[in-house]
Every structure is written in structure tokens, then in C-alpha cells.
Amino acid sequence: MLGKHSKFAEAVALRESRKRDDDEPIVVPLEGDDPAMMGFILQALHGKNKKVPRKITIGQLTRIAVICDKYGLHEALQVIAGTWSENLKAKVKTHPEEWLLISWVFGPEEIFTEVSRDMILNGTAYQADGLVFSEERRALAECIPSAVTGT
């Protein structure tokens, strides 16, 4: 996003400020990102390990996965994401849509394979709804967080 040849507005503003020898900081708005989850991510990235929770909810891990996918932070958070995932593995069967996203972003590949296979085999086709999942009869599009779909 802030790379030397990036066309993002933030990168352009940064290059322009350097040309002017401007000490004014560049503000990068993080619109649509969950501030609390971004806080967890930044604490982890900056080695503030005592401030990073070891256990989080499935919803929090899903929101963190969305942010990590958006900013390409998969590898940087791999270790702590593994800890979070390990503490939540019992919820794979009860939260398949969330685990599909989490395992796509952080792995492990085995969980992604298992969840996607189960969703395909156990999804139910309804004439009006198409392929739906879970007892709530949610269509796959409804299962994907809006931060991913952009809606």
C-alpha cells in the first residue's frame, strides 16, 4: 500500500510529503476495519506479546482473518493465528463458514479441505435459494463477511 511505486493515495501523499521535506504525518484511514481487531494485529506485529490475548472468539478470529487478507499479513501473524486457531478448533463443525475463511487465510490446509468438502456435501439445494448451508438456510453469499464481498 505504501510501496515506492504504489498508486494508492496514501503512497502518493507520502512521496509528495518527502519532496516538500514535510514533517507532517500521513494519515492512512482504515475504513471498514474493526478497530479492536486492528489493535490486536498491531500489538502482535510490534511484538507487544503481553498485550495480545491468547484466546479470542470465533467472530474475532474471523474479523482478524478479513483484515489480514486485506493487508497481506498472513505470514506475519502465522504464529499467533495458530495459537488462536488451536484454541477454537472445537468450533470447526459448528461454524463452518467462518472456518472456511479462517483456514483459507491462515491454514491449516487440512481444515480448509475438510470444511469445504463438508459444506459441499452437506449443503442443501433449494429451488429459490440455490445452495444453502446450516439450519438457518443461509446462502453462501450471506455467510461471507461483508468486508470480503465489499457490500
DSSP file (Angstrom, degrees, kcal/mol; ACC not computed):
  #  RESIDUE AA STRUCTURE BP1 BP2  ACC     N-H-->O    O-->H-N    N-H-->O    O-->H-N    TCO  KAPPA ALPHA  PHI   PSI    X-CA   Y-CA   Z-CA
    1    1 A M              0   0    0      0, 0.0    10,-0.5     0, 0.0     7,-0.2   0.000 360.0 360.0 360.0 -37.1    0.0    0.0    0.0
    2    2 A L        +     0   0    0      8,-0.1     7,-0.0     9,-0.1     0, 0.0   0.217 360.0 139.7-107.6  14.0    2.8    2.4    0.8
    3    3 A G    >   -     0   0    0      1,-0.1     3,-1.3     2,-0.1     5,-0.1  -0.048  67.7-103.3 -61.2 161.6    5.4    1.0   -1.6
    4    4 A K  T 3  S+     0   0    0      1,-0.3    -1,-0.1     3,-0.0    11,-0.0   0.797 120.4  29.6 -54.8 -36.8    7.7    3.1   -3.7
    5    5 A H  T 3  S+     0   0    0      2,-0.0    -1,-0.3     0, 0.0    -2,-0.1   0.247  89.4 133.2-111.6  11.6    5.7    2.6   -6.9
    6    6 A S    <   -     0   0    0     -3,-1.3    -4,-0.0     1,-0.1     0, 0.0  -0.318  46.5-154.6 -66.4 144.4    2.3    2.2   -5.4
    7    7 A K        +     0   0    0      4,-0.1    -1,-0.1     5,-0.0    -5,-0.1   0.374  55.1 123.1 -98.7   2.4   -0.6    4.2   -6.9
    8    8 A F  S  > S-     0   0    0     -7,-0.2     4,-2.2     1,-0.1     3,-0.5  -0.362  73.9-119.6 -62.0 144.8   -2.6    4.2   -3.7
    9    9 A A  H  > S+     0   0    0      1,-0.2     4,-2.6     2,-0.2     5,-0.2   0.842 112.7  56.5 -56.1 -36.7   -3.4    7.7   -2.5
   10   10 A E  H  > S+     0   0    0      2,-0.2     4,-2.0     1,-0.2    -1,-0.2   0.895 107.9  46.6 -64.7 -40.1   -1.5    7.1    0.8
   11   11 A A  H  > S+     0   0    0    -10,-0.5     4,-2.4    -3,-0.5    -2,-0.2   0.892 112.2  50.3 -69.0 -40.3    1.7    6.2   -1.1
   12   12 A V  H  X S+     0   0    0     -4,-2.2     4,-2.5     2,-0.2    -2,-0.2   0.931 111.2  48.9 -62.9 -45.1    1.4    9.2   -3.4
   13   13 A A  H  X S+     0   0    0     -4,-2.6     4,-2.3     1,-0.2    -2,-0.2   0.885 110.5  51.7 -62.1 -38.9    0.8   11.6   -0.4
   14   14 A L  H  X S+     0   0    0     -4,-2.0     4,-1.7     2,-0.2    -1,-0.2   0.924 110.8  46.8 -63.9 -45.3    3.9   10.1    1.3
   15   15 A R  H  X S+     0   0    0     -4,-2.4     4,-1.6     1,-0.2    -2,-0.2   0.907 112.6  50.5 -63.5 -41.2    6.1   10.6   -1.8
   16   16 A E  H  X S+     0   0    0     -4,-2.5     4,-1.6     1,-0.2    -2,-0.2   0.893 108.1  52.2 -64.5 -39.8    4.8   14.2   -2.1
   17   17 A S  H  <>S+     0   0    0     -4,-2.3     5,-2.9     1,-0.2     4,-0.4   0.856 107.5  52.6 -66.2 -33.9    5.5   15.0    1.5
   18   18 A R  H ><5S+     0   0    0     -4,-1.7     3,-0.6     3,-0.2    -1,-0.2   0.865 106.3  53.3 -68.5 -35.3    9.1   13.7    1.2
   19   19 A K  H 3<5S+     0   0    0     -4,-1.6    -1,-0.2     1,-0.2    -2,-0.2   0.869 112.5  44.3 -65.7 -35.8    9.6   16.0   -1.8
   20   20 A R  T 3<5S-     0   0    0     -4,-1.6    -1,-0.2    -5,-0.1    -2,-0.2   0.480 109.5-123.8 -85.9  -3.3    8.4   19.0    0.3
   21   21 A D  T < 5 +     0   0    0     -3,-0.6     2,-0.4    -4,-0.4    -3,-0.2   0.901  51.7 171.0  57.5  41.6   10.5   17.9    3.2
   22   22 A D      < -     0   0    0     -5,-2.9    -1,-0.2    -6,-0.1    -2,-0.1  -0.709  32.0-164.0 -88.7 128.4    7.2   18.0    5.2
   23   23 A D        +     0   0    0     -2,-0.4    -1,-0.1    -3,-0.1    -5,-0.1   0.439  53.2 119.2 -89.6  -0.3    7.3   16.5    8.7
   24   24 A E  S    S-     0   0    0     -7,-0.1    -2,-0.1     1,-0.1    -7,-0.0  -0.488  70.1-116.9 -67.8 128.2    3.5   16.3    8.8
   25   25 A P        -     0   0    0      0, 0.0     2,-0.5     0, 0.0    -1,-0.1  -0.322  21.4-119.9 -68.0 149.1    2.5   12.6    9.3
   26   26 A I        -     0   0    0      2,-0.0     2,-0.5   -12,-0.0   -16,-0.0  -0.770  23.8-140.9 -87.8 129.1    0.5   10.9    6.6
   27   27 A V        -     0   0    0     -2,-0.5    -1,-0.0     2,-0.0     0, 0.0  -0.807  11.8-164.0 -94.6 126.2   -2.9    9.7    7.8
   28   28 A V        -     0   0    0     -2,-0.5     2,-0.2     2,-0.0    -2,-0.0  -0.907  14.6-144.3-110.5 104.0   -4.0    6.3    6.5
   29   29 A P        -     0   0    0      0, 0.0     2,-0.4     0, 0.0   -19,-0.1  -0.468   5.3-157.5 -70.0 136.6   -7.7    5.8    7.1
   30   30 A L    >   -     0   0    0     -2,-0.2     3,-1.9     3,-0.1    -2,-0.0  -0.457  22.4-176.4-109.8  57.5   -8.6    2.2    7.9
   31   31 A E  T 3   +     0   0    0     -2,-0.4     3,-0.1     1,-0.3     0, 0.0  -0.287  66.2  12.3 -61.4 133.9  -12.2    2.5    6.9
   32   32 A G  T 3  S+     0   0    0      1,-0.3     2,-0.3    -2,-0.0    -1,-0.3   0.325  95.6 123.5  84.4  -8.4  -14.3   -0.6    7.5
   33   33 A D  S <  S-     0   0    0     -3,-1.9    -1,-0.3     1,-0.1    -3,-0.1  -0.692  71.4-112.7 -87.8 138.8  -11.6   -2.3    9.6
   34   34 A D     >  -     0   0    0     -2,-0.3     4,-2.6    29,-0.2     5,-0.2  -0.575  24.4-150.1 -68.5 115.8  -12.6   -3.4   13.2
   35   35 A P  H  > S+     0   0    0      0, 0.0     4,-2.0     0, 0.0    -1,-0.2   0.882  93.1  49.7 -60.5 -40.6  -10.6   -1.1   15.4
   36   36 A A  H  > S+     0   0    0      2,-0.2     4,-1.9     1,-0.2     5,-0.1   0.919 113.8  45.1 -65.6 -42.4  -10.3   -3.6   18.3
   37   37 A M  H  > S+     0   0    0      2,-0.2     4,-2.4     1,-0.2    -1,-0.2   0.871 110.8  53.7 -69.4 -35.9   -9.1   -6.4   16.0
   38   38 A M  H  X S+     0   0    0     -4,-2.6     4,-2.8     1,-0.2    -1,-0.2   0.875 106.2  54.7 -63.6 -35.5   -6.7   -4.0   14.3
   39   39 A G  H  X S+     0   0    0     -4,-2.0     4,-2.5    -5,-0.2    -2,-0.2   0.926 107.4  48.4 -61.5 -45.2   -5.3   -3.2   17.7
   40   40 A F  H  X S+     0   0    0     -4,-1.9     4,-2.3     1,-0.2    -2,-0.2   0.927 113.1  48.9 -58.6 -44.8   -4.7   -7.0   18.4
   41   41 A I  H  X S+     0   0    0     -4,-2.4     4,-2.8     1,-0.2    -2,-0.2   0.930 112.2  46.6 -62.7 -47.3   -3.0   -7.2   15.0
   42   42 A L  H  X S+     0   0    0     -4,-2.8     4,-2.0     2,-0.2     6,-0.2   0.887 110.7  52.7 -65.9 -38.6   -0.8   -4.2   15.6
   43   43 A Q  H  <>S+     0   0    0     -4,-2.5     5,-2.7    -5,-0.2    -1,-0.2   0.931 112.7  45.7 -60.4 -44.2    0.2   -5.3   19.1
   44   44 A A  H ><5S+     0   0    0     -4,-2.3     3,-1.4     1,-0.2    -2,-0.2   0.922 112.1  50.5 -64.9 -44.3    1.2   -8.7   17.6
   45   45 A L  H 3<5S+     0   0    0     -4,-2.8    -1,-0.2     1,-0.3    -2,-0.2   0.825 111.5  48.7 -63.6 -31.1    3.1   -7.1   14.7
   46   46 A H  T 3<5S-     0   0    0     -4,-2.0    -1,-0.3    -5,-0.2    -2,-0.2   0.235 116.5-111.0 -96.9  14.1    5.0   -4.9   17.1
   47   47 A G  T < 5 +     0   0    0     -3,-1.4     2,-1.6     1,-0.2     3,-0.2   0.708  69.3 143.3  70.5  20.5    6.0   -7.6   19.5
   48   48 A K    >>< +     0   0    0     -5,-2.7     3,-1.7    -6,-0.2     4,-0.5  -0.431  18.0 161.5 -87.6  61.0    3.8   -6.4   22.3
   49   49 A N  G >4  +     0   0    0     -2,-1.6     3,-0.8     1,-0.3    -1,-0.2   0.754  62.9  61.3 -61.1 -30.4    3.1  -10.1   23.2
   50   50 A K  G 34 S+     0   0    0      1,-0.2    -1,-0.3    -3,-0.2    -2,-0.1   0.776 106.2  48.8 -67.3 -24.0    1.8   -9.4   26.7
   51   51 A K  G <4 S+     0   0    0     -3,-1.7    -1,-0.2    -8,-0.1    -2,-0.2   0.539  91.3  91.9 -91.8  -7.9   -1.0   -7.3   25.3
   52   52 A V  S << S-     0   0    0     -3,-0.8   -12,-0.0    -4,-0.5     2,-0.0  -0.779  79.9-126.5 -91.1 121.0   -2.1   -9.9   22.7
   53   53 A P        -     0   0    0      0, 0.0     3,-0.1     0, 0.0    31,-0.1  -0.361   7.5-151.0 -65.7 145.0   -4.8  -12.2   24.0
   54   54 A R  S    S+     0   0    0      1,-0.2     2,-0.4    29,-0.0    33,-0.2   0.724  84.2  44.6 -85.6 -24.7   -4.1  -15.9   23.7
   55   55 A K        +     0   0    0     32,-0.0     2,-0.3    33,-0.0    -1,-0.2  -0.982  66.5 163.1-125.0 132.2   -7.8  -16.7   23.4
   56   56 A I        -     0   0    0     -2,-0.4     2,-0.1    28,-0.2    -2,-0.0  -0.863  38.5 -94.3-135.3 170.7  -10.3  -14.9   21.3
   57   57 A T     >  -     0   0    0     -2,-0.3     4,-2.4     1,-0.1     5,-0.2  -0.383  33.6-111.1 -83.8 165.4  -13.8  -15.7   20.0
   58   58 A I  H  > S+     0   0    0      1,-0.2     4,-2.0     2,-0.2     5,-0.1   0.874 120.1  53.6 -62.4 -37.2  -14.5  -17.3   16.6
   59   59 A G  H  > S+     0   0    0      2,-0.2     4,-2.2     1,-0.2    -1,-0.2   0.901 108.4  48.7 -64.3 -41.2  -16.1  -14.0   15.5
   60   60 A Q  H  > S+     0   0    0      2,-0.2     4,-2.4     1,-0.2    -2,-0.2   0.920 111.0  49.7 -65.1 -43.3  -12.9  -12.1   16.4
   61   61 A L  H  X S+     0   0    0     -4,-2.4     4,-2.3     1,-0.2    -1,-0.2   0.873 109.6  52.4 -64.4 -35.6  -10.7  -14.5   14.6
   62   62 A T  H  X S+     0   0    0     -4,-2.0     4,-1.9     2,-0.2    -1,-0.2   0.934 110.6  46.7 -64.0 -45.7  -12.9  -14.2   11.5
   63   63 A R  H  X S+     0   0    0     -4,-2.2     4,-1.9     1,-0.2    -2,-0.2   0.869 112.2  51.0 -65.5 -36.1  -12.6  -10.4   11.6
   64   64 A I  H  X S+     0   0    0     -4,-2.4     4,-2.9     2,-0.2     5,-0.2   0.903 107.8  53.0 -65.6 -40.8   -8.9  -10.6   12.1
   65   65 A A  H  X S+     0   0    0     -4,-2.3     4,-2.4     1,-0.2    -2,-0.2   0.889 107.1  52.2 -61.6 -39.3   -8.7  -13.0    9.1
   66   66 A V  H  X S+     0   0    0     -4,-1.9     4,-2.2     2,-0.2    -1,-0.2   0.939 112.8  44.3 -61.4 -47.1  -10.6  -10.5    6.9
   67   67 A I  H  X S+     0   0    0     -4,-1.9     4,-2.3     2,-0.2    -2,-0.2   0.922 113.4  50.4 -65.1 -44.3   -8.1   -7.7    7.9
   68   68 A C  H  X>S+     0   0    0     -4,-2.9     5,-2.4     1,-0.2     4,-0.8   0.877 111.6  48.3 -63.0 -37.6   -5.1   -9.9    7.4
   69   69 A D  H  <5S+     0   0    0     -4,-2.4     3,-0.4    -5,-0.2    -1,-0.2   0.912 110.8  51.7 -67.2 -41.3   -6.3  -11.0    4.0
   70   70 A K  H  <5S+     0   0    0     -4,-2.2    -2,-0.2     1,-0.2    -1,-0.2   0.898 121.2  31.2 -61.5 -43.0   -6.9   -7.3    3.0
   71   71 A Y  H  <5S-     0   0    0     -4,-2.3    -1,-0.2    -5,-0.1    -2,-0.2   0.347 108.9-114.6-102.7   5.7   -3.4   -6.2    4.0
   72   72 A G  T  <5 +     0   0    0     -4,-0.8     3,-0.2    -3,-0.4     4,-0.2   0.909  67.2 141.1  66.4  43.2   -1.5   -9.3    3.2
   73   73 A L     >< +     0   0    0     -5,-2.4     4,-1.7     1,-0.2    -4,-0.2   0.171  26.0 115.8-102.5  17.1   -0.5  -10.0    6.8
   74   74 A H  T  4 S+     0   0    0     -6,-0.5     3,-0.4     1,-0.2     4,-0.2   0.930  80.6  38.1 -51.0 -56.6   -0.9  -13.8    6.7
   75   75 A E  T >4 S+     0   0    0      1,-0.2     3,-1.2    -3,-0.2     4,-0.3   0.879 111.6  57.7 -69.2 -39.0    2.7  -14.7    7.2
   76   76 A A  T 34 S+     0   0    0      1,-0.3    -1,-0.2    -4,-0.2     3,-0.2   0.808 116.6  35.3 -63.1 -29.5    3.4  -12.0    9.8
   77   77 A L  T 3X S+     0   0    0     -4,-1.7     4,-2.7    -3,-0.4     5,-0.3   0.232  83.8 111.7-108.0  13.6    0.6  -13.3   12.1
   78   78 A Q  H <> S+     0   0    0     -3,-1.2     4,-1.8     1,-0.2    -1,-0.1   0.875  77.4  48.2 -57.0 -42.5    1.0  -17.0   11.4
   79   79 A V  H  > S+     0   0    0     -4,-0.3     4,-1.6     2,-0.2    -1,-0.2   0.959 116.8  39.1 -68.2 -51.6    2.3  -17.9   14.8
   80   80 A I  H  > S+     0   0    0      1,-0.2     4,-2.6     2,-0.2    -1,-0.2   0.866 114.1  55.7 -68.7 -34.2   -0.3  -16.1   16.9
   81   81 A A  H  X S+     0   0    0     -4,-2.7     4,-2.9     1,-0.2    -1,-0.2   0.873 104.9  54.0 -63.7 -35.5   -3.1  -17.1   14.4
   82   82 A G  H  X S+     0   0    0     -4,-1.8     4,-2.4    -5,-0.3    -1,-0.2   0.897 108.8  48.2 -63.9 -40.0   -2.0  -20.7   15.0
   83   83 A T  H  X S+     0   0    0     -4,-1.6     4,-1.8     2,-0.2    -2,-0.2   0.935 113.7  46.5 -64.1 -47.1   -2.5  -20.2   18.8
   84   84 A W  H  X S+     0   0    0     -4,-2.6     4,-0.6     1,-0.2   -28,-0.2   0.930 114.3  47.9 -61.1 -45.8   -5.9  -18.6   18.3
   85   85 A S  H >X S+     0   0    0     -4,-2.9     3,-1.2     1,-0.2     4,-0.8   0.906 107.6  55.1 -62.7 -42.9   -7.0  -21.3   15.8
   86   86 A E  H >< S+     0   0    0     -4,-2.4     3,-0.7     1,-0.3     4,-0.2   0.889 106.3  51.7 -59.0 -40.1   -5.8  -24.1   18.1
   87   87 A N  H 3< S+     0   0    0     -4,-1.8    -1,-0.3     1,-0.2    -2,-0.2   0.648 116.7  40.7 -70.9 -14.4   -8.0  -22.8   20.9
   88   88 A L  H X< S+     0   0    0     -3,-1.2     3,-2.7    -4,-0.6    -1,-0.2   0.370  77.4 108.1-114.5   2.4  -11.0  -22.7   18.6
   89   89 A K  G X< S+     0   0    0     -4,-0.8     3,-1.7    -3,-0.7     4,-0.3   0.767  70.2  68.4 -56.6 -27.0  -10.7  -25.9   16.7
   90   90 A A  G 3  S+     0   0    0      1,-0.3     3,-0.3    -4,-0.2    -1,-0.3   0.703  94.4  59.6 -64.9 -16.8  -13.6  -27.5   18.6
   91   91 A K  G <> S+     0   0    0     -3,-2.7     4,-1.6     1,-0.2    -1,-0.3   0.318  72.3 101.0 -94.7   8.2  -15.8  -25.0   16.7
   92   92 A V  T <4 S+     0   0    0     -3,-1.7     7,-0.2     1,-0.2     3,-0.2   0.922  86.3  43.1 -59.1 -45.2  -15.0  -26.2   13.2
   93   93 A K  T  4 S+     0   0    0     -3,-0.3    -1,-0.2    -4,-0.3    -2,-0.1   0.812 117.4  45.5 -72.8 -30.0  -18.2  -28.2   12.9
   94   94 A T  T  4 S+     0   0    0     -4,-0.3    -1,-0.2     1,-0.2    -2,-0.2   0.629 122.1  34.5 -90.6 -13.3  -20.4  -25.5   14.4
   95   95 A H     X  +     0   0    0     -4,-1.6     4,-2.2    -3,-0.2    -1,-0.2  -0.424  67.1 152.4-134.5  59.2  -19.0  -22.5   12.5
   96   96 A P  H  > S+     0   0    0      0, 0.0     4,-2.0     0, 0.0     5,-0.1   0.860  71.8  54.4 -64.5 -35.9  -18.1  -23.9    9.0
   97   97 A E  H  > S+     0   0    0      1,-0.2     4,-1.4     2,-0.2     5,-0.1   0.924 111.6  45.0 -64.6 -41.9  -18.5  -20.6    7.1
   98   98 A E  H  > S+     0   0    0      1,-0.2     4,-2.8     2,-0.2    -1,-0.2   0.918 113.1  50.7 -65.4 -43.1  -16.1  -18.8    9.5
   99   99 A W  H  X S+     0   0    0     -4,-2.2     4,-2.7     1,-0.2     5,-0.3   0.796 102.1  61.2 -67.5 -27.9  -13.6  -21.7    9.4
  100  100 A L  H  X S+     0   0    0     -4,-2.0     4,-1.2    -5,-0.2    -1,-0.2   0.945 112.4  37.8 -61.4 -45.9  -13.7  -21.7    5.6
  101  101 A L  H  X S+     0   0    0     -4,-1.4     4,-2.2     2,-0.2    -2,-0.2   0.940 117.1  50.3 -69.1 -48.3  -12.4  -18.1    5.7
  102  102 A I  H  X>S+     0   0    0     -4,-2.8     4,-3.2     1,-0.2     5,-0.6   0.924 113.5  44.7 -58.1 -47.1  -10.0  -18.5    8.6
  103  103 A S  H  X5S+     0   0    0     -4,-2.7     4,-0.8     1,-0.2    -1,-0.2   0.789 110.2  55.7 -72.4 -25.5   -8.4  -21.6    7.2
  104  104 A W  H  <5S+     0   0    0     -4,-1.2    -1,-0.2    -5,-0.3    -2,-0.2   0.909 117.2  36.0 -66.7 -41.6   -8.1  -20.0    3.7
  105  105 A V  H  <5S+     0   0    0     -4,-2.2    -2,-0.2     2,-0.1    -3,-0.2   0.937 138.6  12.3 -77.8 -48.8   -6.2  -17.1    5.3
  106  106 A F  H  <5S-     0   0    0     -4,-3.2    -3,-0.2     1,-0.3    -2,-0.1   0.615 100.5-167.6-108.4 -15.5   -4.1  -18.8    8.0
  107  107 A G     << -     0   0    0     -4,-0.8    -1,-0.3    -5,-0.6     2,-0.1  -0.436  57.6-171.0  85.7-172.6   -4.4  -22.6    7.3
  108  108 A P    >>  -     0   0    0      0, 0.0     4,-1.6     0, 0.0     3,-0.8   0.587  34.9-147.0 -75.9 157.2   -4.0  -25.3    8.0
  109  109 A E  H 3> S+     0   0    0      1,-0.2     4,-2.7     2,-0.2     5,-0.2   0.819  95.2  63.8 -57.7 -33.8   -4.9  -26.7    4.6
  110  110 A E  H 3> S+     0   0    0      1,-0.2     4,-2.6     2,-0.2    -1,-0.2   0.893 103.0  47.4 -61.3 -39.9   -6.4  -29.8    6.2
  111  111 A I  H <> S+     0   0    0     -3,-0.8     4,-3.0     2,-0.2     5,-0.3   0.916 111.4  50.7 -68.6 -42.0   -9.1  -27.7    7.9
  112  112 A F  H  X S+     0   0    0     -4,-1.6     4,-2.6    -9,-0.2     5,-0.3   0.935 113.1  46.3 -59.4 -45.2   -9.9  -25.8    4.7
  113  113 A T  H  X S+     0   0    0     -4,-2.7     4,-2.3     2,-0.2    -2,-0.2   0.933 115.1  46.4 -62.4 -46.9  -10.2  -29.1    2.8
  114  114 A E  H  X S+     0   0    0     -4,-2.6     4,-2.6    -5,-0.2    -2,-0.2   0.934 115.8  44.3 -62.4 -48.1  -12.4  -30.7    5.5
  115  115 A V  H  X S+     0   0    0     -4,-3.0     4,-2.6     2,-0.2     5,-0.2   0.928 114.9  47.1 -66.7 -45.6  -14.7  -27.7    5.8
  116  116 A S  H  X S+     0   0    0     -4,-2.6     4,-2.2    -5,-0.3    -1,-0.2   0.907 113.4  49.2 -64.7 -40.1  -15.1  -27.0    2.1
  117  117 A R  H  X S+     0   0    0     -4,-2.3     4,-2.8    -5,-0.3     5,-0.2   0.940 112.8  47.4 -62.4 -46.7  -15.8  -30.7    1.5
  118  118 A D  H  X S+     0   0    0     -4,-2.6     4,-2.6     1,-0.2    -2,-0.2   0.889 111.5  50.9 -62.4 -39.5  -18.4  -30.9    4.3
  119  119 A M  H  X S+     0   0    0     -4,-2.6     4,-1.4     2,-0.2    -1,-0.2   0.911 113.3  44.9 -65.4 -41.1  -20.1  -27.7    3.1
  120  120 A I  H  < S+     0   0    0     -4,-2.2    -2,-0.2    -5,-0.2    -1,-0.2   0.935 119.0  41.4 -67.8 -45.4  -20.3  -29.1   -0.5
  121  121 A L  H  < S+     0   0    0     -4,-2.8    -2,-0.2     1,-0.2    -1,-0.2   0.816 124.0  36.7 -73.1 -30.2  -21.5  -32.5    0.6
  122  122 A N  H  < S+     0   0    0     -4,-2.6    -1,-0.2    -5,-0.2    -2,-0.2   0.493  88.2 109.9-105.2  -4.2  -23.9  -31.2    3.3
  123  123 A G     <  -     0   0    0     -4,-1.4     2,-0.5    -5,-0.2    10,-0.2  -0.379  62.5-136.8 -65.4 151.5  -25.2  -28.1    1.6
  124  124 A T  E     -A  132   0A   0      8,-2.2     8,-2.6    10,-0.1     2,-0.5  -0.940   5.3-135.8-117.1 133.2  -28.8  -28.4    0.6
  125  125 A A  E     -A  131   0A   0     -2,-0.5     2,-0.4     6,-0.2     6,-0.2  -0.761  21.7-175.5 -89.3 125.7  -30.1  -27.1   -2.7
  126  126 A Y  E  >  -A  130   0A   0      4,-2.7     4,-2.5    -2,-0.5    -2,-0.0  -0.962  30.5-126.4-118.2 139.3  -33.4  -25.2   -2.6
  127  127 A Q  T  4 S+     0   0    0     -2,-0.4    -1,-0.1     1,-0.2     4,-0.1   0.901 107.5  31.9 -50.4 -51.1  -35.1  -24.1   -5.7
  128  128 A A  T  4 S+     0   0    0      1,-0.2    -1,-0.2     2,-0.1    -3,-0.0   0.827 126.5  39.9 -80.4 -32.1  -35.4  -20.4   -4.7
  129  129 A D  T  4 S-     0   0    0      1,-0.3     2,-0.2     9,-0.0    -2,-0.2   0.607  90.3-145.5 -96.6 -13.0  -32.2  -20.1   -2.6
  130  130 A G  E  <  -A  126   0A   0     -4,-2.5    -4,-2.7     9,-0.1     2,-0.5  -0.591  67.4  -4.9  76.6-147.0  -29.7  -22.1   -4.5
  131  131 A L  E    S-A  125   0A   0     -6,-0.2     9,-0.9    -2,-0.2     2,-0.3  -0.705  78.7-176.9 -83.9 124.5  -27.2  -24.0   -2.4
  132  132 A V  E     -AB 124 139A   0     -8,-2.6    -8,-2.2    -2,-0.5     2,-0.3  -0.831  12.0-147.6-123.5 161.7  -27.6  -23.1    1.3
  133  133 A F  E   > + B   0 138A   0      5,-2.8     5,-1.9    -2,-0.3     4,-0.1  -0.919  50.5  10.0-130.1 151.7  -25.8  -24.0    4.5
  134  134 A S  T > 5S-     0   0    0     -2,-0.3     3,-1.9     3,-0.2   -10,-0.1   0.274  92.7 -70.0  68.6 168.2  -26.7  -24.6    8.1
  135  135 A E  T 3 5S+     0   0    0      1,-0.3    -1,-0.2     2,-0.1    -3,-0.0   0.744 128.9  65.6 -64.5 -22.9  -30.1  -24.9    9.8
  136  136 A E  T 3 5S-     0   0    0     -3,-0.1    -1,-0.3     2,-0.1    -2,-0.2   0.507 105.3-128.5 -77.2  -2.7  -30.7  -21.2    9.1
  137  137 A R  T < 5 +     0   0    0     -3,-1.9     2,-0.4     1,-0.2    -3,-0.2   0.908  42.6 175.6  55.0  47.2  -30.7  -21.9    5.4
  138  138 A R  E   < -B  133   0A   0     -5,-1.9    -5,-2.8    -4,-0.1    -1,-0.2  -0.687  28.5-128.0 -84.4 132.4  -28.1  -19.1    4.7
  139  139 A A  E >>  -B  132   0A   0     -2,-0.4     3,-1.1    -7,-0.2     4,-1.0  -0.431  28.1-109.0 -71.1 154.8  -26.9  -18.8    1.2
  140  140 A L  H >> S+     0   0    0     -9,-0.9     4,-1.1     1,-0.3     3,-0.9   0.879 119.3  59.2 -55.6 -40.0  -23.1  -18.9    0.8
  141  141 A A  H 34 S+     0   0    0      1,-0.3     3,-0.3     2,-0.2    -1,-0.3   0.838 104.6  50.9 -59.3 -32.2  -23.1  -15.2   -0.1
  142  142 A E  H <4 S+     0   0    0     -3,-1.1    -1,-0.3     1,-0.2    -2,-0.2   0.730 105.4  57.4 -75.6 -21.8  -24.8  -14.4    3.2
  143  143 A C  H << S+     0   0    0     -4,-1.0    -1,-0.2    -3,-0.9    -2,-0.2   0.697  88.4  85.9 -81.2 -21.5  -22.1  -16.4    5.1
  144  144 A I  S  < S-     0   0    0     -4,-1.1     5,-0.1    -3,-0.3   -46,-0.1  -0.697  90.5-109.4 -86.7 128.1  -19.2  -14.4    3.7
  145  145 A P    >>  -     0   0    0      0, 0.0     4,-1.6     0, 0.0     3,-1.6  -0.214  21.7-123.3 -56.4 143.8  -18.4  -11.3    5.8
  146  146 A S  H 3>>S+     0   0    0      1,-0.3     4,-2.4     2,-0.2     5,-0.7   0.778 109.6  66.8 -62.0 -26.5  -19.3   -8.0    4.0
  147  147 A A  H 345S+     0   0    0      1,-0.2    -1,-0.3     2,-0.2    -3,-0.0   0.809 105.5  43.7 -63.3 -27.6  -15.7   -6.9    4.4
  148  148 A V  H <45S+     0   0    0     -3,-1.6    -2,-0.2     1,-0.1    -1,-0.2   0.896 118.8  40.6 -82.1 -43.5  -14.7   -9.6    2.0
  149  149 A T  H  <5S-     0   0    0     -4,-1.6    -2,-0.2    -5,-0.1    -3,-0.2   0.701 101.5-130.0 -80.1 -19.0  -17.5   -9.1   -0.5
  150  150 A G  T  <5       0   0    0     -4,-2.4    -3,-0.2    -5,-0.2    -4,-0.1   0.660 360.0 360.0  79.1  15.2  -17.4   -5.3   -0.4
  151  151 A T      <       0   0    0     -5,-0.7    -4,-0.1    -6,-0.1    -5,-0.1   0.434 360.0 360.0-102.3 360.0  -21.1   -5.0    0.2
